[in-house]
Amino acid sequence: MKTDLKSAKGILSTFFVLFLAVTVNAQENFGGLALYTVRDNMGDDAKATLEKVEEAGYAYVEAAGYSDGKYYGMAPEDFKAYLNSLGLQPVSTHQASATLDNIDTELAAAKKAGFEYFVIPVPPMGLFTYNSETKSMGMKGSVSNLAEILTQMGKKCEAVGLKLLYHNHDFEYKRNEEGIVPIDYLLEHTDPKYVNFQMDLYWVTKAGADPLAYFEKYPGRFKAWHVKDMDEEGKFAPVGEGTIDFKRILAQKEASGMVKYFVEQDRTWDQKPMEVIKISHEGLKEIGFH
């Protein structure tokens, strides 16, 4: 009996130590990572990459790897389970392939994967354009058509308990040929019950717009941010190593409506993505994100 009691105490002691380790780790990890940053690594070995994302200090992720009903080759339930086993939370997913015809299927997958936000990353359904000569992005069709599509998608999201966000690049913050600033039109012609926004701080800055002016004019509409820095040449940079004044922006977090934020760097140039995400996480700490 004494041996059994001793063994039981040993097991409980080991369990308690492991519990404390997991708890402390969860408390240390904070902030989100847009997995688009490490897309090549995810393509090579998604599980190993996610382990390193957690080790780099992140607490939650945004997917950008949905295809054929799976996330990075994993069934939605398996993707969620693996993230949870690492202590990572599935929060947001970019669904560039979503259309009014297939969105019900994609929403079902997003629900099974445990996501909260369903993000439209560019004008959907073939509306997005890219000029390879000028390296400029844009859209075809009217902004009113885009607003209507987003509203219909947003209603479908709301019906199944997901939240729709639209993610910007620079062209939405610039006046178009019709004299309309697309993001202003979208903000003014969509219902926040169905449609809100993910502000990419790099692209807003690139467009010459001020995030704070938008937080003041449209409070509460920017539920998520992409925290992405810009170097002196206007290129993507690790968070904290560029020119964007994130402290100024972070001070207006409440006004913006931001609930979650994600580090993202579209291109890492001569640096490796897995090293960049570590640098950016340290940058988050220095800036005051938590």
Secondary structure per residue as TSV (DSSP state, phi and psi in degrees):
chain	resnum	aa	ss	phi	psi
A	1	M	-	360.0	-42.2
A	2	K	H	-62.9	-38.3
A	3	T	H	-64.4	-41.4
A	4	D	H	-63.2	-42.0
A	5	L	H	-65.0	-40.2
A	6	K	H	-64.3	-41.0
A	7	S	H	-65.5	-41.5
A	8	A	H	-63.0	-42.2
A	9	K	H	-63.8	-38.0
A	10	G	H	-65.0	-40.8
A	11	I	H	-65.0	-44.5
A	12	L	H	-63.3	-39.2
A	13	S	H	-64.5	-43.4
A	14	T	H	-62.8	-43.9
A	15	F	H	-60.5	-41.2
A	16	F	H	-65.0	-40.8
A	17	V	H	-63.5	-44.1
A	18	L	H	-63.9	-40.5
A	19	F	H	-61.8	-43.6
A	20	L	H	-63.8	-40.2
A	21	A	H	-63.2	-44.5
A	22	V	H	-64.8	-41.9
A	23	T	H	-64.0	-45.9
A	24	V	H	-62.8	-42.3
A	25	N	H	-62.2	-41.9
A	26	A	H	-63.5	-34.9
A	27	Q	H	-72.1	-32.5
A	28	E	H	-75.8	-36.2
A	29	N	-	-74.4	139.8
A	30	F	-	-155.6	162.0
A	31	G	S	76.0	168.3
A	32	G	E	-117.6	159.0
A	33	L	E	-123.7	129.8
A	34	A	E	-77.8	115.7
A	35	L	G	-67.5	-8.8
A	36	Y	G	-58.9	-30.2
A	37	T	G	-59.9	-37.4
A	38	V	G	-112.7	34.5
A	39	R	H	-60.4	-38.2
A	40	D	H	-66.9	-41.0
A	41	N	H	-63.9	-40.6
A	42	M	H	-63.4	-35.5
A	43	G	H	-68.7	-33.0
A	44	D	H	-76.8	-47.3
A	45	D	H	-159.4	92.5
A	46	A	H	-62.5	-44.0
A	47	K	H	-66.6	-44.1
A	48	A	H	-64.2	-37.5
A	49	T	H	-65.9	-42.8
A	50	L	H	-63.2	-34.9
A	51	E	H	-60.5	-42.9
A	52	K	H	-70.8	-31.5
A	53	V	H	-62.3	-43.4
A	54	E	H	-66.4	-41.2
A	55	E	H	-65.0	-28.4
A	56	A	T	-74.2	-9.0
A	57	G	T	109.8	5.5
A	58	Y	-	-84.4	150.1
A	59	A	-	-105.9	-24.7
A	60	Y	E	-149.8	166.0
A	61	V	E	-135.6	161.4
A	62	E	E	-120.6	123.2
A	63	A	E	-80.3	154.5
A	64	A	-	-150.3	45.1
A	65	G	-	-145.0	42.9
A	66	Y	E	-87.5	132.1
A	67	S	E	-161.3	132.0
A	68	D	T	53.3	40.3
A	69	G	T	80.3	4.2
A	70	K	E	-124.8	159.2
A	71	Y	E	-110.6	112.5
A	72	Y	T	54.5	39.8
A	73	G	T	81.7	-0.4
A	74	M	B	-107.4	142.5
A	75	A	-	-58.0	146.3
A	76	P	H	-50.2	-43.3
A	77	E	H	-64.9	-38.0
A	78	D	H	-70.2	-37.7
A	79	F	H	-62.1	-46.2
A	80	K	H	-60.5	-46.5
A	81	A	H	-62.6	-39.7
A	82	Y	H	-68.5	-42.7
A	83	L	H	-57.8	-46.5
A	84	N	H	-62.5	-34.1
A	85	S	H	-66.3	-23.9
A	86	L	H	-92.3	-8.4
A	87	G	T	86.3	12.6
A	88	L	-	-95.1	147.7
A	89	Q	E	-109.6	129.2
A	90	P	E	-79.3	115.0
A	91	V	E	-111.1	-43.9
A	92	S	E	-141.9	151.1
A	93	T	E	-140.0	131.0
A	94	H	E	-84.1	124.1
A	95	Q	-	-121.6	76.9
A	96	A	T	-66.2	-21.8
A	97	S	T	-88.2	-1.5
A	98	A	-	-66.6	134.9
A	99	T	-	-133.8	171.1
A	100	L	T	-66.4	-21.2
A	101	D	T	-82.7	-34.5
A	102	N	T	-110.0	-0.1
A	103	I	H	-62.6	-31.7
A	104	D	H	-61.4	-41.3
A	105	T	H	-65.4	-42.3
A	106	E	H	-69.5	-34.9
A	107	L	H	-65.4	-39.3
A	108	A	H	-61.7	-40.9
A	109	A	H	-66.2	-43.4
A	110	A	H	-62.6	-38.2
A	111	K	H	-64.5	-45.7
A	112	K	H	-63.2	-31.9
A	113	A	T	-79.3	-8.2
A	114	G	T	87.9	14.1
A	115	F	-	-74.2	155.2
A	116	E	S	-104.2	-37.0
A	117	Y	E	-113.0	133.4
A	118	F	E	-111.1	110.0
A	119	V	E	-106.6	129.9
A	120	I	E	-92.8	109.9
A	121	P	-	-81.7	-22.0
A	122	V	S	-148.3	165.1
A	123	P	S	-51.2	123.3
A	124	P	T	-83.3	177.2
A	125	M	T	59.3	39.9
A	126	G	T	80.2	9.7
A	127	L	T	-82.9	-19.8
A	128	F	E	-75.4	139.4
A	129	T	E	-128.9	151.2
A	130	Y	E	-140.8	126.5
A	131	N	E	-97.7	109.5
A	132	S	T	-69.1	-25.5
A	133	E	T	-73.8	-46.1
A	134	T	T	-93.0	-7.3
A	135	K	T	53.7	43.2
A	136	S	E	-118.1	145.8
A	137	M	E	-101.8	157.8
A	138	G	E	-171.3	-161.3
A	139	M	E	-149.0	154.9
A	140	K	-	-108.5	158.7
A	141	G	S	86.4	176.3
A	142	S	-	-86.7	153.2
A	143	V	H	-67.6	-29.7
A	144	S	H	-64.4	-35.4
A	145	N	H	-66.1	-42.4
A	146	L	H	-61.5	-43.7
A	147	A	H	-60.1	-40.3
A	148	E	H	-67.6	-42.3
A	149	I	H	-61.9	-46.2
A	150	L	H	-61.9	-38.3
A	151	T	H	-64.1	-44.4
A	152	Q	H	-63.7	-41.6
A	153	M	H	-65.1	-41.0
A	154	G	H	-62.6	-37.4
A	155	K	H	-66.0	-37.7
A	156	K	H	-66.9	-39.3
A	157	C	H	-62.1	-48.9
A	158	E	H	-59.8	-35.7
A	159	A	H	-66.7	-26.5
A	160	V	H	-108.2	7.7
A	161	G	T	85.9	22.2
A	162	L	-	-110.9	164.9
A	163	K	E	-119.6	127.2
A	164	L	E	-90.7	134.1
A	165	L	E	-125.6	147.4
A	166	Y	E	-109.7	130.1
A	167	H	E	-100.0	135.5
A	168	N	-	-98.2	157.5
A	169	H	-	-115.0	-153.6
A	170	D	S	-82.7	-32.2
A	171	F	G	-65.7	-26.1
A	172	E	G	-67.5	-21.3
A	173	Y	G	-99.5	9.5
A	174	K	S	-116.0	146.8
A	175	R	-	-66.2	131.2
A	176	N	-	-89.4	-173.7
A	177	E	T	-63.5	-23.0
A	178	E	T	-89.4	1.9
A	179	G	S	82.2	14.2
A	180	I	-	-105.3	136.7
A	181	V	-	-89.3	107.9
A	182	P	H	-51.9	-43.0
A	183	I	H	-64.6	-36.3
A	184	D	H	-63.3	-43.4
A	185	Y	H	-62.3	-45.5
A	186	L	H	-62.9	-42.2
A	187	L	H	-63.5	-37.1
A	188	E	H	-87.1	-14.5
A	189	H	S	-122.7	22.4
A	190	T	S	-129.7	150.5
A	191	D	-	-90.1	124.8
A	192	P	T	-61.3	-12.4
A	193	K	T	-68.0	-28.0
A	194	Y	T	-115.9	-30.1
A	195	V	E	-134.3	124.9
A	196	N	E	-133.7	-167.3
A	197	F	E	-136.5	148.9
A	198	Q	E	-108.7	112.2
A	199	M	E	-86.8	120.2
A	200	D	E	-89.1	108.0
A	201	L	H	-66.8	-29.4
A	202	Y	H	-65.8	-51.4
A	203	W	H	-68.7	-32.3
A	204	V	H	-63.5	-45.1
A	205	T	H	-64.1	-41.4
A	206	K	H	-59.7	-34.4
A	207	A	T	-77.9	-8.8
A	208	G	T	84.7	16.4
A	209	A	-	-98.3	162.5
A	210	D	-	-109.5	116.0
A	211	P	H	-53.4	-39.2
A	212	L	H	-64.4	-33.8
A	213	A	H	-63.6	-36.1
A	214	Y	H	-74.3	-36.3
A	215	F	H	-62.2	-37.9
A	216	E	H	-72.1	-41.3
A	217	K	H	-79.2	-33.3
A	218	Y	S	-129.0	65.5
A	219	P	T	-62.7	141.0
A	220	G	T	81.5	0.9
A	221	R	-	-91.9	-10.9
A	222	F	E	-107.9	83.8
A	223	K	E	-72.7	-21.2
A	224	A	E	-140.8	154.1
A	225	W	E	-123.9	149.4
A	226	H	E	-100.0	116.2
A	227	V	E	-92.0	99.9
A	228	K	-	-136.1	125.4
A	229	D	E	-94.2	165.9
A	230	M	E	-131.3	129.9
A	231	D	-	-82.9	-178.9
A	232	E	T	-66.8	-18.2
A	233	E	T	-90.7	-2.3
A	234	G	S	88.8	10.5
A	235	K	-	-93.9	164.3
A	236	F	E	-63.0	142.9
A	237	A	E	-144.0	157.0
A	238	P	-	-60.2	147.7
A	239	V	T	-59.6	127.9
A	240	G	T	94.2	-11.1
A	241	E	S	-106.4	5.3
A	242	G	S	-112.0	-155.5
A	243	T	S	-107.3	-6.2
A	244	I	-	-75.1	132.5
A	245	D	-	-85.5	82.2
A	246	F	H	-67.7	-30.1
A	247	K	H	-62.5	-40.9
A	248	R	H	-62.0	-41.5
A	249	I	H	-71.6	-44.1
A	250	L	H	-60.8	-31.3
A	251	A	T	-62.4	-20.0
A	252	Q	T	-108.4	26.5
A	253	K	H	-54.9	-46.3
A	254	E	H	-63.4	-42.3
A	255	A	H	-63.1	-36.0
A	256	S	H	-70.4	-29.9
A	257	G	T	93.2	5.9
A	258	M	-	-60.2	128.1
A	259	V	-	-108.8	-39.4
A	260	K	E	-134.9	153.7
A	261	Y	E	-137.2	153.3
A	262	F	E	-135.2	126.0
A	263	V	E	-65.9	136.6
A	264	E	-	-148.6	142.2
A	265	Q	-	-142.5	107.8
A	266	D	S	-59.2	-42.9
A	267	R	-	-131.9	141.5
A	268	T	-	-111.0	6.2
A	269	W	T	56.8	-119.3
A	270	D	T	-91.8	9.0
A	271	Q	S	-105.5	153.6
A	272	K	-	-83.6	136.9
A	273	P	H	-53.4	-39.8
A	274	M	H	-68.3	-25.1
A	275	E	H	-81.8	-37.1
A	276	V	H	-61.4	-40.3
A	277	I	H	-67.1	-27.6
A	278	K	H	-70.8	-44.7
A	279	I	H	-59.8	-44.6
A	280	S	H	-65.4	-35.6
A	281	H	H	-67.5	-37.8
A	282	E	H	-64.5	-37.1
A	283	G	H	-61.4	-39.8
A	284	L	H	-57.2	-44.2
A	285	K	H	-60.4	-46.8
A	286	E	H	-64.9	-35.5
A	287	I	H	-74.0	-32.0
A	288	G	T	115.8	9.0
A	289	F	-	-69.1	152.5
A	290	H	-	-152.3	360.0
